């Protein structure tokens, strides 16, 4: 003690004995926060390494939903020419094929006396085809739903076509749109949300 009775270093407190540690005290370098892990081992709750993380409902590019896989057994692909996602083994029907279908439908209508073609159409619509399309291997594909057009959607498509063809220059406008647009769709195709696909291997045939 000094003359004042106080220790200049510890102010009256005893100096720590060798090896003494305060309760809970750890030497520098050994201290860890609760739940702390060394660098490289730390992970946030639910964390996955880059490349493994997926947002809820996320699919990698090119992956198909179960709905799409069921609708197109061979899978889908992005057609670089038209920019449409369509089933493997199919292609967008060309303008030449559609023009040929137009004239063939007239011939089939005459051969079947009209009424036969109509009855045939009622049956073939359930498979997403008109009688002419059935002969030529064409099928109507619902673009926004990723599946073959249903009977009701075929009816809407045919009704839109009949109305537009009756309007002055309506058929001409549809024909020009088919030639000018890269997806080869007419005015009534767009209104009904349908694209015509050439399906030579019948990959979209009902199973």
C-alpha positions as CSV (number, residue, x, y, z in Angstrom):
1,X,0.0,0.0,0.0
2,X,1.0,3.6,-0.5
3,X,0.9,6.3,2.2
4,X,-2.7,6.9,1.3
5,X,-3.6,3.3,2.0
6,X,-4.5,2.5,-1.6
7,X,-2.8,0.3,-4.0
8,X,-1.9,2.3,-7.2
9,X,-2.6,-0.7,-9.4
10,X,-5.6,-2.5,-8.0
11,X,-7.1,0.2,-5.7
12,X,-7.2,-2.2,-2.8
13,X,-8.3,-5.2,-4.8
14,X,-6.1,-8.3,-4.6
15,X,-4.1,-9.1,-7.7
16,X,-5.4,-12.1,-9.6
17,X,-3.7,-15.3,-8.6
18,X,-1.9,-17.2,-11.4
19,X,-4.4,-19.3,-13.2
20,X,-7.4,-17.4,-11.9
21,X,-10.4,-16.8,-14.2
22,X,-13.6,-15.0,-13.7
23,X,-16.7,-17.1,-13.9
24,X,-17.5,-17.9,-17.6
25,X,-14.3,-16.2,-18.7
26,X,-12.3,-17.7,-21.6
27,X,-8.9,-16.8,-22.8
28,X,-8.7,-14.6,-25.9
29,X,-9.0,-16.7,-29.0
30,X,-11.2,-19.3,-27.2
31,X,-14.2,-17.1,-26.9
32,X,-17.3,-18.1,-28.9
33,X,-20.7,-16.5,-29.1
34,X,-23.6,-18.8,-28.4
35,X,-24.2,-21.1,-31.4
36,X,-21.1,-19.8,-33.2
37,X,-19.3,-21.9,-35.7
38,X,-15.9,-21.5,-37.3
39,X,-15.7,-19.6,-40.6
40,X,-16.7,-22.0,-43.4
41,X,-19.0,-24.0,-41.2
42,X,-21.6,-21.3,-40.5
43,X,-24.9,-21.7,-42.2
44,X,-28.1,-19.7,-41.9
45,X,-31.2,-21.7,-41.0
46,X,-32.4,-23.6,-44.1
47,X,-29.4,-22.3,-46.1
48,X,-28.2,-24.3,-49.1
49,X,-25.0,-23.9,-51.0
50,X,-25.2,-21.8,-54.3
51,X,-26.6,-24.0,-57.0
52,X,-28.9,-25.9,-54.7
53,X,-31.2,-23.1,-53.7
54,X,-34.6,-23.0,-55.2
55,X,-37.5,-20.7,-54.6
56,X,-40.8,-22.3,-53.8
57,X,-42.4,-23.6,-57.0
58,X,-39.2,-22.8,-59.0
59,X,-38.3,-24.9,-62.0
60,X,-35.0,-24.9,-63.8
61,X,-35.2,-23.6,-67.4
62,X,-36.6,-26.3,-69.6
63,X,-38.2,-28.2,-66.8
64,X,-41.8,-29.1,-67.3
65,X,-44.7,-29.1,-64.8
66,X,-46.5,-32.4,-64.3
67,X,-49.4,-30.9,-66.1
68,X,-47.4,-30.2,-69.2
69,X,-45.6,-33.5,-69.1
70,X,-49.0,-35.3,-69.0
71,X,-50.2,-33.2,-71.9
72,X,-47.2,-33.8,-74.1
73,X,-45.6,-37.2,-73.5
74,X,-42.5,-36.4,-75.4
75,X,-41.9,-33.1,-73.6
76,X,-41.9,-29.5,-74.9
77,X,-39.4,-27.4,-76.7
78,X,-39.0,-23.8,-77.7
79,X,-39.3,-23.5,-81.5
80,X,-36.6,-21.0,-82.5
81,X,-38.5,-20.1,-85.7
82,X,-41.9,-19.2,-84.3
83,X,-40.9,-18.5,-80.6
84,X,-43.7,-20.9,-79.4
85,X,-43.3,-23.7,-76.9
86,X,-44.7,-26.8,-78.5
87,X,-44.4,-30.6,-78.1
88,X,-41.4,-32.6,-79.2
89,X,-42.0,-34.3,-82.5
90,X,-44.3,-31.6,-83.8
91,X,-43.9,-28.3,-85.8
92,X,-46.1,-25.4,-86.6
93,X,-48.1,-26.0,-89.7
94,X,-46.7,-24.1,-92.7
95,X,-48.9,-21.7,-94.7
96,X,-48.7,-24.1,-97.7
97,X,-50.1,-26.9,-95.7
98,X,-52.9,-24.8,-94.4
99,X,-53.8,-23.6,-97.9
100,X,-53.9,-27.2,-99.0
101,X,-56.1,-28.0,-96.0
102,X,-58.5,-25.2,-97.1
103,X,-59.0,-26.8,-100.6
104,X,-59.1,-30.3,-99.2
105,X,-61.9,-29.4,-96.8
106,X,-64.0,-28.2,-99.8
107,X,-63.4,-31.5,-101.6
108,X,-64.3,-33.6,-98.5
109,X,-67.4,-31.5,-98.0
110,X,-68.6,-32.4,-101.5
111,X,-67.7,-36.0,-101.2
112,X,-69.6,-36.4,-97.9
113,X,-72.5,-34.2,-99.0
114,X,-71.8,-31.7,-96.2
115,X,-73.8,-33.6,-93.6
116,X,-71.2,-36.4,-93.4
117,X,-68.4,-33.8,-93.0
118,X,-70.4,-32.2,-90.2
119,X,-70.9,-35.5,-88.3
120,X,-67.3,-36.4,-88.8
121,X,-66.3,-33.0,-87.4
122,X,-68.3,-33.5,-84.2
123,X,-66.4,-36.7,-83.6
124,X,-62.9,-35.5,-84.6
125,X,-63.2,-32.3,-82.5
126,X,-62.7,-34.3,-79.3
127,X,-59.2,-35.0,-80.5
128,X,-58.4,-31.4,-81.3
129,X,-58.8,-31.9,-85.1
130,X,-61.2,-31.1,-87.9
131,X,-61.8,-33.9,-90.5
132,X,-59.4,-32.3,-92.9
133,X,-56.7,-31.9,-90.2
134,X,-57.2,-35.5,-89.3
135,X,-56.4,-36.5,-92.9
136,X,-53.3,-34.3,-93.1
137,X,-51.9,-35.0,-89.6
138,X,-52.6,-31.6,-88.1
139,X,-53.7,-30.9,-84.6
140,X,-54.9,-27.8,-82.7
141,X,-52.7,-26.9,-79.7
142,X,-53.9,-24.6,-76.9
143,X,-50.9,-22.4,-76.4
144,X,-51.7,-20.9,-73.0
145,X,-52.7,-24.2,-71.5
146,X,-50.0,-26.4,-73.0
147,X,-52.3,-29.1,-74.3
148,X,-54.4,-30.3,-77.2
149,X,-57.6,-28.2,-77.7
150,X,-60.7,-29.7,-76.2
151,X,-64.0,-30.2,-78.0
152,X,-65.4,-26.9,-76.7
153,X,-62.3,-25.0,-77.7
154,X,-62.5,-26.5,-81.1
155,X,-66.1,-25.3,-81.4
156,X,-65.0,-21.8,-80.4
157,X,-62.1,-21.9,-82.9
158,X,-64.5,-23.0,-85.7
159,X,-67.1,-20.4,-84.7
160,X,-64.5,-17.6,-84.8
161,X,-63.3,-18.7,-88.2
162,X,-66.9,-18.8,-89.6
163,X,-67.7,-15.3,-88.3
164,X,-64.4,-13.8,-89.5
165,X,-64.7,-15.4,-93.0
166,X,-68.2,-13.8,-93.3
167,X,-66.9,-10.3,-92.5
168,X,-65.8,-8.3,-95.5
169,X,-62.1,-8.9,-96.0
170,X,-62.0,-10.9,-92.8
171,X,-60.6,-14.0,-94.5
172,X,-58.1,-11.9,-96.4
173,X,-56.8,-10.3,-93.2
174,X,-56.4,-13.7,-91.6
175,X,-54.5,-15.0,-94.6
176,X,-52.1,-12.0,-94.6
177,X,-51.6,-12.4,-90.9
178,X,-50.7,-16.1,-91.4
179,X,-48.1,-15.1,-94.0
180,X,-46.7,-12.2,-92.1
181,X,-46.5,-13.5,-88.5
182,X,-43.6,-15.8,-87.6
183,X,-45.9,-18.1,-85.6
184,X,-48.1,-18.6,-88.7
185,X,-51.3,-17.8,-86.8
186,X,-54.5,-16.3,-88.4
187,X,-56.8,-13.8,-86.7
188,X,-59.2,-16.5,-85.5
189,X,-56.2,-18.6,-84.2
190,X,-55.2,-15.7,-82.0
191,X,-58.7,-15.0,-80.8
192,X,-59.2,-18.6,-79.7
193,X,-55.6,-19.0,-78.4
194,X,-54.8,-21.9,-80.8
195,X,-51.9,-22.8,-83.0
196,X,-52.0,-25.5,-85.7
197,X,-49.3,-28.1,-85.3
198,X,-48.2,-30.7,-87.8
199,X,-48.1,-34.0,-85.9
200,X,-46.9,-36.7,-88.4
201,X,-46.0,-39.2,-85.7
202,X,-49.2,-38.7,-83.8
203,X,-47.4,-37.9,-80.5
204,X,-50.5,-35.9,-79.4
205,X,-53.0,-38.6,-80.3
206,X,-55.3,-39.5,-77.3
207,X,-53.9,-42.4,-75.3
